[in-house]
């Protein structure tokens, strides 16, 4: 401390004032960023969903049969929107469609069973035919695939690697290519794409999934800038831990919320930012947003320390998953 004091005393007074002013500006910038995040998450309301259509307007939801996608479909239907449900399993789609139409009088549904891992152009043609003549105001790009358990890149099978990229990247882009022209025609419309904290922070042992979500982060931001003049709002939704089949987490906690609560938060904060590192991006759940802001403004989301922490955490998750599989194998 004495050496620091001696060094400071040796600095010319004018430079001291300049450095002090610069420090004050940096502190003020951080404080304002935190205030903005807090206002967005805890105080301000987002864009009303009614901006994107009146009762009877259609919304397209991919990956709609489970988890976050199912909740998006249900909660959007509760606002009076008709829903096109897209997912792999027809039986699940039929159950969800019946549930929505029974619960919300006057709401219509259409279903399309589609296996995104096949990357079949005929499926996208079927989607285009299904949407022909419909007033589509919303697209929810929720379909996604992750690794079965955390795994090193060198141990990732070619099939799993290809499926992740095909579903998360190609599937999202090709679906948007079908739906976006309809959205641009009607002007006031919305595209939401599910991102992930793994796309914000490099995540070893989920490297391929992490890269696919980082791709969507930049693609979505670029698309938002392109489509803004045509009245299409584009936003990426960032999630951390949510109790879904993909996350394999069953219990809610401070950092892990339910699909219902997560989607409710997302739809109530449209157009706002949960954290400020990326434009056209929303981190809607409060603990996820605070966590992201703290990491962004301390270690940095792409720092070696964060990557190492993620590696250690997911290596532990992998080891526990392997031990569980071994125990179950012994039972059989």
Beta strands, then each sheet from edge to edge (+ up, - down):
strand 1: 58-62
strand 2: 82-87
strand 3: 109-113
strand 4: 136-141
strand 5: 189-194
strand 6: 232-237
strand 7: 241-242
strand 8: 256-257
strand 9: 281-282
sheet 1: 3+ 2+ 1+ 4+ 5+ 6+ 9+
sheet 2: 7+ 8+
end
